[in-house]
Every structure is written in structure tokens, then in C-alpha cells.
Amino acid sequence: MAEVKLQDGETLENALRRFKRKVQQEDIIKEVKRHSFYLKPGEKARVKQALARKRNRKKTRRDVE
């Protein structure tokens, strides 16, 4: 759970910016999206394999350059 406390003399905008950065670093939004709907085990495996293929393509493109 991301938590940010206001520091002395800090504006609300700065605190909100720190909070957003912290949420992004902790991958909270990614977890919420992942749990927002149910995937059957077979579908889950297909998604996982597709992500692996995407990572491998990206890695090979980097190696070629």
C-alpha cells in the first residue's frame, strides 16, 4: 500500500506527484488491472506466452543493433 505523508511546507501538488511516482514504482496499477477480471487458466497461459514472445523479440532486436 502506497503511503505519502505531507512534509512541512510541502504543497498538495508535490505530495500528489510523489504519491503517483510511488504507486507507479510499486506496480499497484498493474496488479489492479490484472485482478479486475477473471482469466481462465488456458487464457492466462496464452497471455503469458505472448508476453514472453514479445520480450524475446525485443531482446533479439536489441542484440542485433
Summary of the structure (lengths in Angstrom):
residues: 65
radius of gyration: 18.4
end to end distance: 39.7
largest distance: 52.4
contacts: 106
relative contact order: 0.08
helix: 71%
strand: 0%
